[in-house]
Amino acid sequence: MDHQQSPETICIQGGWQPKNGEPRILPIYQSTTFKYETSEQMGRLFDLEENGYFYTRLANPTNDAVADKICKLEGGVAAMLTSSGQAANMYAILNICSAGDHVVSAATIYGGTSNLFTVTLKRFGIQCTLVDPDAPEEELKKAFQPNTKAVFGETIANPALVVLDIEKFARLAHSHQVPLIIDNTFATPINCRPFQWGADIVTHSTTKYMDGHAMTVGGCIVDSGNFDWEQYADKFPGLTTPDDSYHGITYTKKFGKAAYITKATAQLMRDMGSIQAPQNAFLLNIGLETLHLRVPRHCENALAVAQYLESRDDVGWIHYPGLKSDKYYGLAQKYMPKGTCGVISFGLTGGRKAAAAFMDKLKLAAIVTHVADARTCVLHPASHTHRQLNDEQLVEAGVDPSLIRLSVGIENVNDIIADLKQALA
Ligand SMILES: *Cc1c(COP(=O)(O)O)cnc(C)c1O
């Protein structure tokens, strides 16, 4: 068997593999199109009879190299970049769900994803049942319907910081003959590789730690190749029966383990076009080259900050799965023994009003709508990212109205703590 490279090496060397005399560094293929000698060859490309590039909405060499790096980091078989994390989650679902279908999702997910599933996809005729991820298996089984086509959750929920019991969710999904889709944005493949625990498809907002520098919005979908679509062919006709819009190709027959990603590219990207700009993929690749160095530092700093906040009387509560006192410490140790993420959520004893006053006093930590950036930043989800949810939905999503989301950066941790200290004072 081939030697399996470590994540550190894949971060640096994965993806772009220059041939003799080609650029050492991943080039930006800043071109919408690609030239061919014969019209016949171009036709074969359109029929997916031959591999090659013809239009950047469908595929671009810069994007493919970066998708390949993320694919290797996750241990998958095929991957595609998307213009954002939202687009990644939307495609991940739409690739296997049509009007009349149903999805089971952990309630504790990112506000944007929750809105996508319960409002926008509903308009497409796709229903979603949100479940308490901590509920026992017997209880969770009740959420499944004959038309359920996928189960969804986040490794570490943004911003509730609930750690998902991936094995439990994989068991539930598989006993109902559907795949488990995991949004692995917060953990990154440096800390957790959901495929090892039974997940079938992984999504990312690459906007977060993967880019890491708050430069580019982007997303990615990776397929493990493990879900056997053919075995449940009647549930997934889009993959297992001929696609009339592609000359009668049956994706599972023609592309085997790459069926899911090929279909998402050939149909969804073709028709909806949420492609990542090659320029952004180039910048994302630079971010990925240091992911393995940044993530451990984010975790180390966040743990020290969490311990500091926990020791203060004016901090009413704190969630950080790396803290021994945290409800999810056990699950975090199982799924992410090296560390969880750099994000902490906490509330002040003074509640919502004290949160606003505290945030206004911060100097080093900036108030921004962002998370998982090299720079320390804060946000008040109830007033910002989750403001479309009512109080009941906030509680369901694990977001206390007093919750402050602190994204600990990779500055010197003493400087971060000093800033928090002066603002709390
Ligand atoms: C930010 C985020 C998203 C959405 O990604 P965008 O790149 O902002 O579209 C999805 N899931 C999680 C967990 C996120 O943190």
PDBQT file of the ligand as one rigid body, heavy atoms in Angstrom, charges set to zero:
ROOT
HETATM    1  C1  LIG A 501     -19.909  30.389   8.191  1.00  0.00    +0.000 C 
HETATM    2  C2  LIG A 501     -20.475  29.057   8.196  1.00  0.00    +0.000 A 
HETATM    3  C3  LIG A 501     -21.277  28.615   7.126  1.00  0.00    +0.000 A 
HETATM    4  C4  LIG A 501     -21.605  29.501   5.947  1.00  0.00    +0.000 C 
HETATM    5  O1  LIG A 501     -20.448  29.730   5.199  1.00  0.00    +0.000 OA
HETATM    6  P1  LIG A 501     -20.220  31.041   4.280  1.00  0.00    +0.000 P 
HETATM    7  O2  LIG A 501     -18.863  30.772   3.723  1.00  0.00    +0.000 OA
HETATM    8  O3  LIG A 501     -20.292  32.227   5.164  1.00  0.00    +0.000 OA
HETATM    9  O4  LIG A 501     -21.285  31.018   3.247  1.00  0.00    +0.000 OA
HETATM   10  C5  LIG A 501     -21.755  27.327   7.159  1.00  0.00    +0.000 A 
HETATM   11  N1  LIG A 501     -21.500  26.509   8.196  1.00  0.00    +0.000 NA
HETATM   12  C6  LIG A 501     -20.740  26.899   9.254  1.00  0.00    +0.000 A 
HETATM   13  C7  LIG A 501     -20.494  25.954  10.377  1.00  0.00    +0.000 C 
HETATM   14  C8  LIG A 501     -20.202  28.182   9.290  1.00  0.00    +0.000 A 
HETATM   15  O5  LIG A 501     -19.462  28.570  10.335  1.00  0.00    +0.000 OA
ENDROOT
TORSDOF 0
